[in-house]
């Protein structure tokens, strides 16, 4: 990763732009009322084809590797900002979800090799004869129901891989429920966290990596001021890109996920954590609720708080 993306020392931070979201996050932690509490956070900014990407963000594009979206989020939560685009995103399904590629594209994406494609190729036994799947192969269910589709080379775990769904029809039904920014209008997606220096950069989505006990307090605070329950829309795949980014981005509503295959096996999110995708406006309302309901929902009294 380029050195430009390293976390900026606190004394050198620009006081504009990202300082606002940093302070909002600090307020959230303070309002939990528990000393030493840490909740990993990632901020997501989507840049449409009509927008200009600032140089501070461009400098964060990997140029020697591809990264999946869940890996990019993990990097961001550890203080390493990442800009994903069509050329360096490691997951084709995520590229569809985030509007970087057309879901109906019939040609495979150009090099470099994508993370999951490398895994497919390695287990396929086809060597140089392996041909990677196109975005359309994900959309029509062939990849996710590789066993039923008679395309074992699109599996991930060897010849006995059952695929992600039992048949192509089931895969197509599931895929239709996975939110995606289509047609593709996105040129880049920036993942960053506390301390990133970017004047005037405002995130579209705040992603929290929470324990269930913290999630309890957050949903209580949000409903305290809105009256609206949080309805979790969870999929076994595309959890970060579809469930935590695309869905909140398209609906304006908070969403929750237990994470997915890639987040658990590739990005290695801890087993006691869940993901929470929050549009910025909803994050502001959530903070209002935390402040107003502190005595009604006393988090420090919760077991394991």
N, C-alpha and C positions, 0 to 999 in steps of 0.2 A: 504494500500500500504506500502511496506517496507520503513523504514526511509532512506535507502541508496539512494533512488531516489529523495530525496528532492534537490531543486536547490542548487548548490554549491555557497557559498559566493564569490563575485568577487575577493576579495584579495587572495582566496585560489585556483583560477582556474588554471588548467594546461595550459600552454601557447602553447602547441602543439595541433595537431588534430583538435578538434572542434573549436578552436580559429579562424581558417581560415573562417569557415562558419559564425561564429558570426560577424566577420569583414565585410564579404560580405553583410550580412543583414544590418549592420549599414551603409554601403555605399549606399545601396538602399534607406534607409530612408533619408539619407542626400541629395541624388540626387533628391528627390521629392521637396526639397526646401521650406518645410513648417514646422515651428517650432511646436514641440509637436505632430507631426503625429505619430500615432501608428497603425501598421498593424499586427495582430496576425499571428504568423508563427509556423509551425511544420515541423520538418525534419524527413524523413523516411528512415530507413536502412533495407533492406531485407537480411536475412542470409539464404543462400542455405544449403541444407543438407551436402554439402561438406565443408562448412566453420565452423570455430570455433567462438562461440559467447563469447565476452569478459565478464568477471565477472561483470563489471560495468553495462552491459546491462542485464545480467541474474538476477541481484538483483532487477530489475524493473518489474519482472513478477508478476502480481497479484496472490495471493494464497488463498484468501478467497472469491473471487467473479469472475464472468466473465464480460468482457467488450466488447461492440461492437466496431468496428473500428472507427466509428464517435465519440464515447465516448473517446476512447484512444487518438484521435487527439485533442479533446477538453482539456483533461487532459494535454497533452503535451504543448498546447498553453498557458496553465495557469502555466507552469513550473514544471509539474509532469510527468516525463518520464514513459513510459509504454512499456513493452515487451509482445507482444501477440504471442501465440503459439497454437498448436492444442488443448491443454488442457484448456486454459482460454479464448479463443475467444468466444464472446457471440453471434455472428451471423454466422450461417452456410454458408449462401450465400457469406459472406465476406471471409470465410475460403477457399471457392472455388476460388474466385477472386484472392486471394493472394498466391495460390498454397500450402496451408497448408493441404488440403484434396483433394481426387480424386472426380471430379465432378460426376462420375458414381458410387460412392460407394453406395451399397444397404443397408448397415447397418447404423442405427442412431449412432451418435457420443456418446461415453461414457459420464458418469457424469463428471463434475458437470452440473446441469441444465443450459442451455444457456438462455440468456436474452429473446430473442424472443420466445423460446420454452416455457418458463414459462408463457409468455403472452398468447400463444396459449392454453396451458393447462388450464389456469385460466378461459378463456372464453368458453372453449369447453363444460363444464358441464359433462365431462366424469370422473372426479375424477381420481382415481387410474387406471382406464381403458384406460386413454389416452396413446397413443403410438406416440412418437415424429417422425417427418419426417426425412428421411435420405437425404444425399446430392443429391441422384438421384431424390428425390421428388421435389427438387428445380430445377434441370436441366431439367426435363421432363415437367415442367409447372404445376404440381399438386398443389404445395403450392401457387404460385402466382395467379392461377385461381381456387382457392379452391371452389368457389361457383359452377362454371361450372363442376368441377371435382367431385362434390358430396362429398367433404371432408371439411365440414364446421368447423371441429375441427382444421383445419389449418389456420383459419381466425385469425384476431387480434382484431376485434372490435365488437364481438358478433354475434348472429345468422343472422343479416341483413347485415353483411359485404359482399360487392360485390366482394371482392378479388381485387388484383392489376391489373388484366387484365380480359377482358370480356369472354375469353374462353381459353382453353388449347392451341389451335393452335396459338392464338395471343401471349400468354405467351412464347411459345417456340421461336417464331420469335423474340420477344424482347430479350430473354435471349441470343440468338445467337449473338446479337449486343453488349452484355456486355463483355468487355475484361476480360480475366482470364489467370493466369499463370498456364497452364496445359500442360503436366501432372504435378502433385504436386512435386515441388522440394524445397520448402521452409520449414525451421524448425522454424523460428521466424522472427517477424517484430518489429523493435524498433521505437517508436515514441518519439521524444524529441524536445527540443527547445533551445533557447539562454541560455548559462550558464551551459549546461550539461557537466560534466567532463568525457571525454573518449578519451584518447590519440589516435591519428591516425584514429579516426572514421570519415569517409566521407559519407555523406548522398547520397542516390540514387535519392531521390525526395525532393524538397522543396515545401511545400504547404502554400499558402498565403490565408488568409481569408479577402477578399477585398470588399470595396464598389465599385459600378459601376464607380465612378469617378476615383478611383485609377486604376481600371482595364483598363480604357481608356488610361491612361498614360503608363501603362506597355505594352499594346499591340502595342501602337505607337512606343515605344522605341525598341521593339523587331523587328518590321517590318522595322524600320529605317536602321538597319544593315543587315537584312537578306532578305528583300523583300518578306518574306513569311507571309501570313495572318494566324491568329490563327483561326482554325476551331473548334468550340465547338462541342464535341460529348457528349451529355447529355442524361442520362437515369433517369426515375422516381424512380429507386431503385439502390442500390449499388454505389451511387455517389462518396463516399470517396474511397472505396476499388477498384472499377472497373474504374471509370472515372478519379480520381485524382492520383491513385497510379499505378494500373496495366497497364492502357493505356499509360501513359507517360513512364513507365518502359519498356514496350515492343516496343514502337514506337520511343522513343527518342524525341517526340514532346510534346509541352505544351498543356494542355487541361484545359477546363473551365467547371464548373458546377454550376447550381442554387441550388445544394444540393438535397436531396431526403427525402423520408418519415421519415426514421430513424434519419437523421441529423437534421431535423426540429422538430420532436416530441420527440425524445429520447435524443439526444445530445443538442438540443435547440440552434442551431446556430441562430444568430440574423437575423431578416427578411430583413435587408438592406445589407446583406453580400452575396458574392458568393465565391466559391472555385476555386483556380487556382493551378494546379499540374504542377510542372516545373522540368524536369530532370536537374541535376547539370550543365551539359555543356550548356544547354539552359539558365540557370540562369546567367551564366557568360556572355553569349552573350547579354542577356537582360540588364545587368549592363553596358556593353559597349555602348549599344544604349541609355541608360538613360543619360550617361555622354556626349555623342556626340550630342544628340538632345535637350539639355536643352533649347537652345534659339529658337528652332523651335517648340517645344511643351512645352510652359511655364506653367507647372502645377499650380503654385501659382495663375494664372489668371483664372483657371477653377472654375465654380460655385460650391460652397460647398467644395472646396479643403481644 
